[in-house]
Amino acid sequence: MSRIYLVASGKGGVGKTVFSSNLSCSYAERGVKVALVDMNVGLRNLDLYMGLENRVIFDVADVLSGVVTPRKALVRDRRFPFLYLLATTQKKEKFDADADDMRKLYAYLRSHFDIIIVDGPAGVNRELSLASTDVDAAIMITTPEYVSLRDADLVEQTLRREGVRNRVYVVNKVHKDFLGSSMLPTVETITSTMKIPLAGVIQYDDAIHFAANSGVPAVVGNYSYIARNFNKIADRLLVY
């Protein structure tokens, strides 16, 4: 049975897109059929992080408007047996879709892939509502900062009202040297703010961001603690 995971955040800069790219590769390393969908309309970055920017011809707006079929727009990542990217449009005014359009796209993807990871927009907006249509779970990405937590909590409540039953969160960019600092929220503050299950904690590591900017997610062909951590998160998500 296929699963659709929406990756969301309350604000930009928390590592949502980098997380999406690494999570998709964690599943693909296992030979799982994965579709990675960029729904961060107007702010296309996922293709860069995946190193596929020169191969994108059509985007999600072309698919939803009926210009091309999903098959024509999906770009295969040749590093894996079955990992495909559906890029978003850089022109927000080009995006004109409704919930029925999203259901049709998701139905197609469910019939061809085991895992569909949707990199949603930051914040609360129309695109978030559309991206959340009929997903199995939402993964909130936050950092251990009060502003990030407040915004993540707001988006989580919005997704609950939108009908997304399963909602979990990941704390990203955790500096071990700052843990316990009075300047940052404690673990207890984070858990009491989010009030939903914790799927994982990702330590801040320059290697993750250097890898993303080189078009090769950190987990690709890598058996470091980073890859092991992402694999544990990938395992935890399979129960939703």
C-alpha positions as CSV (number, residue, x, y, z in Angstrom):
1,M,0.0,0.0,0.0
2,S,1.5,3.4,-1.0
3,R,1.9,6.3,1.4
4,I,1.9,10.0,0.8
5,Y,3.9,12.2,3.3
6,L,3.6,15.9,3.3
7,V,6.7,17.7,4.6
8,A,5.7,21.1,6.0
9,S,7.1,23.9,8.1
10,G,5.9,27.1,9.7
11,K,8.7,29.2,8.3
12,G,11.4,29.1,5.7
13,G,15.1,28.2,6.5
14,V,14.4,25.3,8.8
15,G,15.7,22.7,6.4
16,K,12.4,21.3,5.1
17,T,13.5,20.8,1.5
18,V,16.9,19.4,2.5
19,F,15.0,17.0,4.8
20,S,12.7,16.0,1.9
21,S,15.5,15.2,-0.4
22,N,17.4,13.1,2.1
23,L,14.3,11.2,3.2
24,S,13.4,10.3,-0.4
25,C,16.9,9.0,-0.9
26,S,16.8,7.0,2.3
27,Y,13.8,5.1,0.9
28,A,15.3,4.9,-2.6
29,E,18.5,3.4,-1.2
30,R,16.4,0.4,-0.2
31,G,15.0,-0.1,-3.7
32,V,11.6,1.4,-2.7
33,K,9.7,3.2,-5.5
34,V,9.7,6.8,-4.6
35,A,8.2,10.0,-6.1
36,L,9.4,13.3,-4.8
37,V,7.0,16.1,-5.5
38,D,7.8,19.8,-5.1
39,M,4.8,21.8,-4.1
40,N,6.8,24.9,-2.9
41,V,5.2,26.8,-5.7
42,G,7.2,29.8,-6.9
43,L,10.3,28.8,-5.0
44,R,11.7,25.9,-6.8
45,N,14.8,24.5,-5.1
46,L,14.3,20.7,-4.8
47,D,15.7,20.1,-8.3
48,L,18.9,21.8,-7.3
49,Y,19.3,19.8,-4.1
50,M,18.7,16.6,-6.1
51,G,21.1,17.7,-8.8
52,L,18.4,17.4,-11.5
53,E,17.9,21.0,-12.4
54,N,19.2,20.6,-16.0
55,R,16.7,17.8,-16.7
56,V,13.5,19.5,-15.7
57,I,11.3,20.3,-18.8
58,F,7.8,20.1,-17.4
59,D,6.5,20.9,-13.9
60,V,3.6,20.2,-11.5
61,A,1.6,23.1,-12.9
62,D,1.9,21.6,-16.4
63,V,0.6,18.3,-15.1
64,L,-2.3,19.8,-13.0
65,S,-3.4,21.9,-15.9
66,G,-3.4,18.9,-18.3
67,V,-0.6,20.2,-20.6
68,V,1.3,16.9,-20.0
69,T,0.8,13.6,-18.3
70,P,2.6,13.0,-14.9
71,R,4.7,10.4,-16.7
72,K,6.2,13.1,-19.0
73,A,6.9,15.5,-16.2
74,L,8.6,13.0,-13.8
75,V,12.4,13.1,-14.0
76,R,14.2,9.9,-13.0
77,D,17.2,10.1,-10.7
78,R,19.6,7.7,-12.3
79,R,21.4,7.0,-9.1
80,F,18.6,4.8,-8.0
81,P,16.5,2.1,-9.5
82,F,13.2,3.9,-9.0
83,L,13.3,7.5,-7.7
84,Y,11.6,10.3,-9.6
85,L,11.2,14.0,-9.1
86,L,8.2,16.1,-10.1
87,A,9.5,19.7,-10.0
88,T,7.3,22.7,-9.2
89,T,6.8,25.9,-11.2
90,Q,8.8,29.0,-10.6
91,K,5.9,31.1,-11.8
92,K,3.3,31.3,-9.1
93,E,0.7,32.8,-11.4
94,K,1.0,29.7,-13.6
95,F,-0.3,27.5,-10.8
96,D,-4.1,27.2,-11.0
97,A,-5.3,23.9,-9.5
98,D,-7.9,22.7,-7.1
99,A,-8.3,19.8,-4.7
100,D,-9.8,17.5,-7.4
101,D,-6.7,18.1,-9.6
102,M,-4.5,17.1,-6.6
103,R,-6.5,14.0,-6.0
104,K,-6.1,12.9,-9.6
105,L,-2.3,13.5,-9.4
106,Y,-2.0,11.7,-6.1
107,A,-4.1,8.8,-7.4
108,Y,-1.7,8.4,-10.3
109,L,1.3,8.5,-8.1
110,R,-0.2,6.0,-5.6
111,S,-0.7,3.6,-8.5
112,H,3.0,3.8,-9.6
113,F,5.0,4.4,-6.4
114,D,5.3,3.0,-2.9
115,I,6.3,6.3,-1.2
116,I,5.3,9.8,-2.3
117,I,7.1,12.6,-0.5
118,V,5.6,16.1,-1.0
119,D,7.8,19.0,-0.2
120,G,5.1,21.6,0.8
121,P,5.4,25.4,1.0
122,A,6.4,27.1,4.2
123,G,3.6,28.7,6.3
124,V,-0.1,28.7,5.9
125,N,-1.4,29.3,2.4
126,R,-3.6,27.9,-0.4
127,E,-0.7,25.7,-1.7
128,L,-0.4,24.1,1.7
129,S,-4.1,23.3,1.7
130,L,-3.9,21.8,-1.8
131,A,-0.7,19.8,-1.0
132,S,-2.4,18.3,2.1
133,T,-5.3,16.8,0.1
134,D,-5.7,13.1,1.0
135,V,-2.1,12.7,2.4
136,D,-1.5,9.9,4.9
137,A,0.7,12.0,7.2
138,A,2.3,15.4,7.6
139,I,5.8,15.8,8.9
140,M,6.4,19.2,10.6
141,I,10.0,20.4,10.4
142,T,11.1,22.8,13.1
143,T,14.3,24.0,14.7
144,P,14.8,24.4,18.5
145,E,13.9,28.1,18.4
146,Y,10.8,29.7,19.9
147,V,9.7,31.4,16.6
148,S,10.1,28.2,14.6
149,L,8.1,26.2,17.2
150,R,5.3,28.7,17.3
151,D,5.0,28.8,13.5
152,A,5.3,25.0,13.2
153,D,2.5,24.6,15.8
154,L,0.3,27.0,13.8
155,V,0.8,25.0,10.6
156,E,0.2,21.7,12.5
157,Q,-3.1,23.0,13.8
158,T,-4.1,24.1,10.3
159,L,-3.3,20.7,8.9
160,R,-5.4,19.1,11.7
161,R,-8.3,21.2,10.7
162,E,-7.7,20.3,7.0
163,G,-8.3,16.7,8.0
164,V,-4.7,15.3,8.0
165,R,-5.1,12.7,10.6
166,N,-1.4,11.7,11.2
167,R,0.9,14.5,12.1
168,V,4.5,14.1,13.5
169,Y,7.4,16.4,13.8
170,V,11.2,16.4,13.4
171,V,13.5,18.8,15.2
172,N,16.2,19.9,12.7
173,K,19.5,21.7,13.0
174,V,20.1,20.8,16.7
175,H,23.4,22.2,17.9
176,K,24.6,19.8,20.7
177,D,26.7,22.6,22.3
178,F,23.5,24.7,22.8
179,L,21.4,21.9,24.3
180,G,20.2,23.0,27.7
181,S,21.0,26.6,27.1
182,S,18.6,29.1,28.7
183,M,18.5,31.0,25.4
184,L,16.7,28.1,23.6
185,P,13.6,26.1,24.4
186,T,14.1,22.9,26.4
187,V,13.1,19.5,25.3
188,E,10.1,19.8,27.6
189,T,9.1,23.1,26.0
190,I,9.4,21.6,22.5
191,T,7.2,18.5,23.3
192,S,4.6,20.5,25.2
193,T,4.4,23.0,22.3
194,M,4.1,20.5,19.5
195,K,1.8,17.9,21.3
196,I,2.2,15.4,18.4
197,P,4.6,12.4,18.1
198,L,8.3,13.1,17.6
199,A,9.7,11.3,14.5
200,G,13.3,12.3,15.0
201,V,16.0,14.8,15.8
202,I,18.7,15.8,13.3
203,Q,21.9,17.3,14.6
204,Y,23.3,20.3,12.8
205,D,26.1,19.2,10.5
206,D,27.7,21.3,7.7
207,A,28.0,18.1,5.7
208,I,24.3,17.9,5.2
209,H,24.1,21.4,3.7
210,F,27.3,21.1,1.7
211,A,26.0,17.9,0.2
212,A,22.6,19.4,-0.7
213,N,24.2,22.4,-2.4
214,S,26.3,20.0,-4.5
215,G,23.2,18.2,-5.7
216,V,24.0,15.0,-3.8
217,P,21.9,14.5,-0.6
218,A,24.1,13.5,2.4
219,V,22.6,10.0,2.7
220,V,23.4,8.9,-0.9
221,G,25.9,6.0,-0.7
222,N,26.8,7.1,2.8
223,Y,26.8,5.0,5.9
224,S,27.6,7.7,8.4
225,Y,25.5,8.6,11.4
226,I,23.5,11.0,9.2
227,A,22.4,8.2,6.9
228,R,21.6,6.0,9.9
229,N,19.5,8.7,11.5
230,F,17.5,9.3,8.4
231,N,16.9,5.6,8.0
232,K,15.5,5.5,11.6
233,I,13.2,8.4,10.8
234,A,12.1,6.6,7.6
235,D,11.3,3.5,9.6
236,R,9.3,5.4,12.1
237,L,7.2,7.0,9.5
238,L,6.1,3.7,8.0
239,V,3.6,3.2,10.8
240,Y,1.5,6.1,9.6
